[in-house]
């Protein structure tokens, strides 16, 4: 991510180097540190300051640390509420030089103990009674380094420390830690910030992985997102997340009551089936997101500055407030005079236009956040602020000599998104309302901010300018959504974006954009929550694997997908915050073939008779007829059979991408699967049972006849050139064919 800063009102933080006394003049010694402003949107005293520091990175590995920070931040900016409240946050990177590479006890207790500036280590810094994934550090040392960032204090900052490690791990407490380069590490850091910044609790139903957490027997938890109450009790008592009940969860499913959390398996409930505090990759649900909005705002000043309120002011001047500026919406400023609301929503009030009666009056400006992320009235109050003035008509305001000018703005050195609210901050002359003119695509607009989302911009790159008193600021508007490509492993059969598999399959997502910057891709299955794509937990270079049972990695199961038909949507978000339009593909997974008791490869000349067990033809070339007897099974994958195939009451017959030159006759099969096959003769399928036969994505050059049931086509219609008596089999998943698929899914 490119570094950027706001204009002159933003604090300028010079790079600071703290050097160890013995460091050689030509190189930074162990323990030396450099403060680098990554994103500065305002004075540190009035912003939430995120300070990211590294440990275990040698001088030669500082580029790796910078790349790790870039990845963590860009993923964080794709997650709400960090995305919407990005402008509330200053980010400073502290490059700390370590004398040794890596951290202690990584990955096991038998690994070396390393001497590093922050003393980071797995197992709670090598504690045999600890948890392997728990990364702790020396908080006193972290505080000392954070104090290098001028203007920040413990009250307005949050420390995130990244360890030079590819092992999964992190921790949340006063400070947050995460491994820097694990495939999932960029999702670990917002989870740990949920703890450290938001005070959110884990929703895991275990503490030690692989060990069930048992039953919760305590009283009502203080946690905002755990409860013992039923949904009805929450509504009746107006407790916990009652305002969100029944809403579609941002992390999938609906907000309700799901058992497990606080490291207990039973006896305590959470709002969502899965959220970031339970499963990395999903978003914060509404309950957690509301808390995070409150905590981010609490470390800022909702009103950054205003006309001084200490003494009465004259009625011949302009009052003003300078509110915070979310990325995608504006705060609302409401003015009242003696309790009566003044029409309009502006950050300035020209008292001269009010014709106030002689005497004193009370003027109040209330700045409120209209975000849909907050429903709790107490939190709404916490993300609002007021300023009150006494206006005395007997007073005269002396000239202040202030001329209209720009003093701050949405950063101009990176593209803004098509739905962003772009703002400028100006000087505030007592007798003048600065008039800012925005120009975009030949049209002019007025005000101190411009909501691009209301303009319905056409796709492409646009130039936006703001002009005031001869000054001009310029932004690039990125109105082009990112593109996302998907790649799946080889299916049994495919028709367009519809696929059939009879075992595990992999998915790789690749995001691309027309502007520089990090692109975050995500997917969701059957309308569940959007899940950030990070490759595979063991390596970001490996694609995601879906399977019926899932894959267990470190006692957690990934990629579990029940058998049946599934719609997988995918999209990406670019560095400007634009979401691509979701696209989708359909995957149907069916039962795998039985295990082989005999395998034939290569050429087999003459007839083949299968009398028992499971005979597998693995790319085989069979010259002659194939006969399958009662209770026996045939599995043909690829290859060619030049004769006919006849099966009478077999256990299973699987023809998977196989060419059969002769006729196919199957009677009374317990399981028949013909997918992607090339049948050159007629096909007679009798004694079928719904849900026990599949004929999908195949070609039948002769006649096709079915009796006793209709095979499922799994969404891949067949091509039959000799006529068919198999109902809707050629027209996609409708009628009896669809019912059969439903049976297969169960």
N, C-alpha and C positions, 0 to 999 in steps of 0.2 A: 504494500500500500504506500502510495506517495505521501510524503509529509505535507501538511498544509496548516495555515494559520489564518485567523480572521485578521481584520485590519488593525488600526492603531490602538483600539481599546483592548485588544487581546494582549495579555501579558506576554512579554518577550522573555523567554527563559534561555539564557545562554548555556552552552554546553559546559558542564562542570566536571573537572577531573580531580578525583581524590586519589593520590598516589601513595603507595607504600614507601616508607623512608628508604628502603634499600633498592628500590626499582632502578634499573639501569636507565641512563638518559635516552637510549635509542629505542626502548620498548616500554610498554605499560606493564608494570609489575603486578604480581598476584594481589588482589584486593583493590586495585585501582578501579575507578568507576567513572563513566561518562554519562551525563544526563542528556538525552536527546528528545526534544519535543516532537512527538509524532502527530498529534492533533491538538491544536490549541484554539478553542472557540471563545474564550473569554478569560478574564482575570481569574487566577487560581482561587482567590478568596471567595469568588462567587460561582464557582463551578464544582461539579463532582469530578475529582481528579483520580484517574486510574493510573497507578504506577506499576509498570511491568518490569520486573528485574529477573536476571538469569543467574543460575548457579551451576558450576561444573563446566562452564564454557571457557576454554583457554583463549589466549589472545588469538591464536590461529583459527578458533572456532566461532569468533564473533559474527561472521557472516551467517553461520548456521543459526545462531540465536536470533539475528534480525529476521531471517526467513521464518523461524518458528513464531515469532511475535506477529509477523505479517499474516500468517495463516490463522492464528488464534483470533486476531482482531477482526479479520474479514468474515470469518464464520460468525463471530459475535454480532457484527453489524447486520447479519441476516436474520437474527433472532429477536423477536419482540420481548420486552419493550426497548431493548438496546437500539434496534433499528429506528424506531420513532423518536427516541430521546437521545440520539447520537449527539445533537448539538448541545446537550447539557453536560457533555463529558469532555474534559481534557485528558489526553493520553500522553504519558511520558515514559520513555524507555530508558532504563538504566543498564548500560553495558558494563557488567562487572567481570573483570578478568580473574579467572581461576588458575591456580598453579597446577591443578590436576584436572583431567578430563573425566566427567561423569560424577555421580554422587554415590554415597555409601550404600552398601547392601543391595545393590542392583544387579540381579533381581532377587537374590536370596541372602540369607543370613551368613552364608559362607563366602559371599562376594567381598571384595576389599572394602575397608573403611577408608574414605578419602577425606583429605583436608581441603575444604572449599570455603569461600567467604561466608556463605549462608549456612554451612553445615547441614545441607539437605541430605535426607536419607530415607529409603523405604523402610517398612516395618516400624514406622514411628521412630525413625532414626535407630534402626538395628535393635529393636526391643523384641526378644523372643516371644514375649507375651502379646505382641502387637499383631497388626494385620499387614500382610505383605504389601497391599496396594496403597497403604497410608504413607504419604510423603510429608514429613514435617521438616521444620527448619528452625534456625535460631532467630526468633522474632525480634530480639534486641538488635541483632545485626541488621535485619531487614529494615527496622525503624531508622537506624542510623543512616542507611543508604537513602531511604525515602525522604529524610530530612534535607537531602541535597536539593530537592525540588522546591525552590523558593516560593513561599506563599501557600504551601499546603500544610495542613495539620491533620491530626488524627480524626478530627471531626468532618473534614471535607474530602477525604481521600480513601482509597482502597488499594491495598497492595496485592498484586498477583505475581507469584514467583514461579518461573518455569525452570524445571530441572533438565539438564542435558541428558536425556534418557529417551529411549524408544519403548520403554516398558510402561504398561498401563498403570496409572496411579495419580493420586492427588489428595487433597484434604481441604476442608473448609472450617475455619474458626475465625479468630480475629483477622487473620490473613488467609488468603487462598493460595494453594499450590497446585501444580499440575505438571505432568511430564511434558516435555516440549515437543517430541517428535513421534509419539505413538500415533497410529492411524486414527485413533479416536480422541487424541489429546485436545484438539480444538473444541471438542464437545465437553471434555472434562472441565475446562476452565469456566464456562458459563454455569455448569452445574455447581461447581465449588463457589462461584460468586453468588449463586442462589443461597448458599449457606452463609457466607461471610458478609455479603452486602444485604441480602434480603431476610436473613434469619430463618429461611425455610429449612425444613427438616427432611431427612431422607425418607423416601416412601418404600424403601426396600423391605421385603419380608424376611430378611436374614441380616446378620451382621458378618459372620464368617461365611464366605461363599460355600455353597454345598451343604450348609448346616441350617435346617429350618429354624425359624426364629421363635417358635412356640407361641403361647397365648399371652396377650396383653391383659394384665389384671389391675392396672392402675386406674386413677381417676380421669376425668375429662382432660385431654391434653391441652396445654396452652398453645400448641401449634395451630396456626390459622388453617392448616389444610389436613388436620387429623381430628377425628371425633369418635365418640361413642354413641352419638345421637342417631336416631333414624331420620330419614328424609322428612317425615311428618313432624317429628319433634323439632328439627331444624326450622321448619316453616312456622310451627306454632310458637316457638320461642324466639324466632328471628335471630338464630345463632349460626355461626360459622358461615358456610357458603350458601345459605338459603336463597340469596338473591340470584345465584347462578344455576340452581337446580333445573334440570331439564334442557339446558342450553347445549347446543352442539359444542363439544369440547375442542379447543384449539389443538389438543394433542390426540384427537380421535375419539369416537364414541360420543356419549353425552355426559354432562356433569351429573353425577349422582352419588352413589355410595359403594365403594369397592373395598373389599376386606384386605387387610394387610398394610403395614407401614410401621415406621418407627422401629424397624428391625424385628417386628413381630408378624407372625403368619396369620394369626386370628385375633379377634377381640378388639380390633381397632380398624377404622375405615378412613379412606382417602377419597378425593373428589373424582379422579379419573382412572380409567383402566391403566393408562400409562401416560406419564408426563416426564419432563426432563428430570424431575427429582426421583424418578423410578427407573426410567430407561433412557440412556443417552441416545440422542438422535431425534427425539420428539421435542416439541415446543414446551414452554411453560403452559400449563392450562390457565384458564381465566383467573383462578384463585391465586396461583403463584404470581401470575403476571401483574395482578392488581397490587400485590404487596411490593413487587419490584419497582413499579412506578412510584409508589410512595417513598421507597428507600432512596431511589435515585434523586427524586425531587428534594428530599429532605437534606441532601448534601449540596444543594444549590440555593440561590436566592431567586424565588419566583419573580419578584420585581428586582431587576438588576440595579436600577437607579431610578430616581424620580426628582421632581422639584422638591427642594428642601421643605420639610414640614414643621420645623421647630418654631417658627414665628409667623404671625399673620402675613398674608400676601395681599397685594392690591388686586382690584377687579379689572385692571387694565393690562393683564398679561395672559400668557399661555401656560397652563399647567400640563405636565407630561409625566408619563411613566414609561419605563423601558422593561418590557416583560421578557421572560425566557422564550426561546423559539424552537419548538419541536420541528422535526423534519417534515412531517406530513400534514400538520394542521397548525392553526394559530390559536394562541390563548385569546380569550375574550375579555375585553376591558369594558366594564360598565361604570358609568359616572352617575352620581346622584348629587343634587343640590338641595340641601335642607330636607333630605329624605326622598325627594322626587327625582325619578330617573330621567336622565337626559337622553334623548333619542340618539341612536347611532352607536357604533363600536369602533372607536379610534383610540390610539395611545396618547392623544393630546386633546386638550379641551381649551378652546379659546374663550376665556371668560368674557371678553368684550362682546361676544355675540349673544350673551344671555340677558343683557339689560337688567342686571340685578338691582333690586331696590336698595336705597341707602341703608347702610348698617353692616352688620356682620352676618356671614353665612358659612355654613359647613359644607364643604365639597369632599366627596369620597370617591376614590377610584378603586374598584374591585377587579382584580385580575384572576380569572378562573380558567381551569383547564377543562374543555368540553369533551375530553377523550372518552370513548366507549370502553376503555380498559378499566374504568373505575365506576363502581356502583355504590360503594359504602359511603354514606354521607360524611363520616369522620375522615375518611381518606380524601374525599372531595375537598373538604375544608383544609386538609393538610397540603394539598397541591394548589391552593389558592392563596392570595395575599391582598391586603388592602393598604391604601395610603389615604390619610385624611388631612385636609388643610382648613384653616380658618381664613376666610376671605373678607377683608375689610375694605369697603368701597371708599373709605376716606384716605386710603394709602395710594401713593403714586409710585410706580415702579421705575427706578432710574434706568437709563440706557445701560446695557451690559456689554455692548460691542461684539457680541457673538454673531458670526456669520454662518449661514447654512452650509453644512459640509458633511461628507460621509465620515463616520468614525469606526464602523464595524459592518460586517455583512456575512451572509452565507459564504463560505470559502469559494474563491474564484479559481483555484488551481486544480480542481477536479470537476468532472461533469456532474451536474445535478440530474435527478431522475424526473421522468415525465409527470409524476404526481407530487413532486416536492412543493413545499411552500418556501420560496426564496425571499430573503429579507435583507434590509439594510438598516443600520443604525445611523442616526444623524446627530449633529449638534442640536442644542435646544435653545435658540434665542428666545428671550422673554417676550418679545413683541412680534414674532414671526412664526408661522407654521411652515416648516420646510416642505416644499412640494417636490416629490420624487416622481419622475416619469419613467415608466418601464416601456420598453419597445421590444416586441417579439413578432416576427413575421409580418412586419409592416403595421401592426396595430399597437396603439398606445394604451397604457393603464396607469392609474394613479394610486398612491399609497406607499406605506413603508414595507409592505410585503405583497407578494404575488403568488396566488395559488395556481400552480400550473395544472393541477388535476382538474380544475374547472374549465380549462381551455380546450380539452379534447384534442391534444396535439397529434398531427399525423406522424406516422413512423418516420424516423430519420434523425439527423443531428441539426439542432437549431442554435441560433445565437441570440442570447438575451442580454439586454443592456438596461442599466438604471442610470438616470442622469439627474444631477442636482447642482445648480449654480455653476455650470461649466465643467463639473467633474462627471466622469463616466466610469462605471464598473461593467465588466463583461463576463458572462458565464456561457459555457457550453451546456446545452440541454441535450441529454441523451434520451431520446424518445423511442429508441429501438430496443425491443425486448431481446434478451439473450436466447440463443438456440441450444437445444439439448438433443444429443444423439444417444441412442441406446444400442447395445450390442448384447445379444443372447448367445448362449452356447447352442450347438447344433441340435435342432429339434427332430422329433420323429417326422413331423410334417408341419408345413406352414402354408398359409394363404394370406398374403398381405401382412397385417399386423396381428394375425391370429396364429397361435402356436400350440402344438401338442407335445407333451413330454410324458415319459413313463418312468421317470426317475429324477434325481436332482438336476437343476440347471443353474446357470450363472447369468448375472446381469451386470453390465458395466454402463455407467452413465458418464457422459462427457459434455460439459458445458462450454459454450463458446460465445464470444461477444465481439461487437465491432469496435469497442474501446478497450484500452488497457485496464487491467484490474482483475481481482480474484473473482471467479464465478463459482457460486455454491449451488450444487444440484441436489435435488430431493425427489422422493417418490412416495406414493402411498398405495396401499392394496385395498381394493374393494371399498373405497371411500373412507378408510381409516385415516388417522393423523398423518400429516406430511412428515417424512423421516429423512433427515439429512444424510446424503450419500457420502460415505467416507471410505469406500472400498470394503475391505474385509478386516475384521478386528486384528488379524495377525499381520496384515500388510496392506497399506493403502494402494499398492500396485496390483493387488488381487481383486477380481470382481466379487460382487455379492453372490452368495450361494443360497438358493432356495431348495428346501427338501421337506419331505413329509414329516420327518421327525425333528428337523432342525439339526444344527451342529453345536455340540457342547464345547465351549472354550472357556477354560478357567471357571468351570461350574456354572456358566451362564449359557443359555441356548439362543442361538442366532439363526434367523432365516427360516423359521418354521412356517410352512405353508400347507394347510390341509388339502387333501386330495379333492379335485374338482375344478370348476371354471372360476377364474379370477381376472379382474380387470386391474391392471397396474398403470397408474398415471405417473407422469414424470414432468419435471419442469426445472428451471434454474433461475437464480437471481444474480444480476450483475453487480458490479461495484457501485453503480449509481442507485441501486435499490430497486431496479425494475424487475418485476417478475415476468417470466415468459408465460404464454398461454399454455395451460396443461395439455399434453397429448397423452395418448394411452395405447396400450396393446393388451391383448387378451391371451391368457395362458390357461390351458386345461391340462391338468395332470391326472394320469390314470395309473392303475395298478401296474407295477413292474412285472415282467415275466417271471415265471418260477426259476429257481436255480437249476442249472444244467447238470444232468447226470451223465450225458454223453455229448461231446462237441465234435462237429465235423467242419473242417475248413478245407479250402481248395476244391479239387474236383472229386466228385463221387459219381461213378458211372454205373448205370443200371438202376433198377427200382430200389426204393428205400422204404422199409416197413418199420414202423414204430409201435412196439407192442407193450411197452411199459416205461416208466420213468419219464424223464424230460430230455428229448433230443434237441440240441441246438445246432442250427446251421449258421455259422458265423462267416458271412460272405461266401458261402459255399456255392459251387456250380454243380447242381444235381441233374444228371441226364437220365430221365426216367420218371415214373410216377412215384408219388409219395403217399403212403397209406398210414393213417394214424388209427390205432385200435382203441377200444373202450378203455377209459381211464388213463390213457397215455397222453403225453403232451408234446407239441412241436413248437419250437420257437425259431423262426427264420428272421435273421437280421441282415438286410442287404442281400446280395447274391442273386442267383437265378435258379429256377426250377423249370426245366424244359417240358416236363410232363404234367399230368393232372395232379391235383391234391385232393385226397378223399379222407374224410375223418368222420367216423361213426361213434357218437357218444364219447368224444374225447374229454379229458379233463380240461385242457387248455390248448388253443391254437393261436399263435401270434405270428402274423405276417407283417413285418416292419420294414418298409422300404424294399420289399422283395418283388421281383418279377416272376410271375407264374404264367408259363406259355399255354398250359392246358386249362381245363375247366377246374373250378373250385367247388367242391361239394362238402358241406359241413352239416351234420345232423346232431341235434341235441347236445351241443357243446356247453359245458359248465361255464366256460369263459372263452369268448372269441374276440380277438382284437386284430383288425386289419387296418393299418394306418400307413399312408404314403405308399401303398402297394400298387403295382402295375399288373393288373389281371388281364391277360390277353384273350382269355376265353370267357365262357359264361360263369356265373356264380349262383349257386343254389344254396341258400341258408335256411334250414328248416329246424323246427323245434326250438326256436329262440325264446328266450325269456327277457323281458324288459330289464335293462340294467346289467345284463350279462353279455352284451355284444356291442362292439364298436366297429363301424365302417366309416373311416374319416380320411378325407384328403386323398382318396384313391381313384384310380381309373379302372373301369370295367368295360372292355371292348365288346363283350358279348352281352347277353341278357342278364338282368339281375332279378332274382326272385327270392322273396322272404316269406316265411310263414311262422306263426306262433309268437311273433313279436317284431319290433322294428329296431334295428341297430341305431345307436347314437352317432351323429356325425361330428360332435364336439366343436361345431362352428366352422368346420372345414368341409364344405360340400364336396360330393363326389362327382365324377364325370362318368356317366353310363351311356354308352353309344347304342346298346341293343335293346333299350327299353327297361323299365323297372316296375316292379309291383311292391316297392318298399315305402310307399307313402311319401312323407315330407323329407325323405333322406337326402334329396338332391337340392333342397331349398333352404338349408340352414337349420338352426336349432329351434324348430317349432313343433307343436303338437306332441305326438308320442315320442319323437326323437328327443325333445327337450325333457320330457318326463324321465326318459332313460338316463339322461345326463344327471338330472337331479338325484336319481337313485345311485349313480356312480359316485356323486359327491358325498353321499352319506357313508 
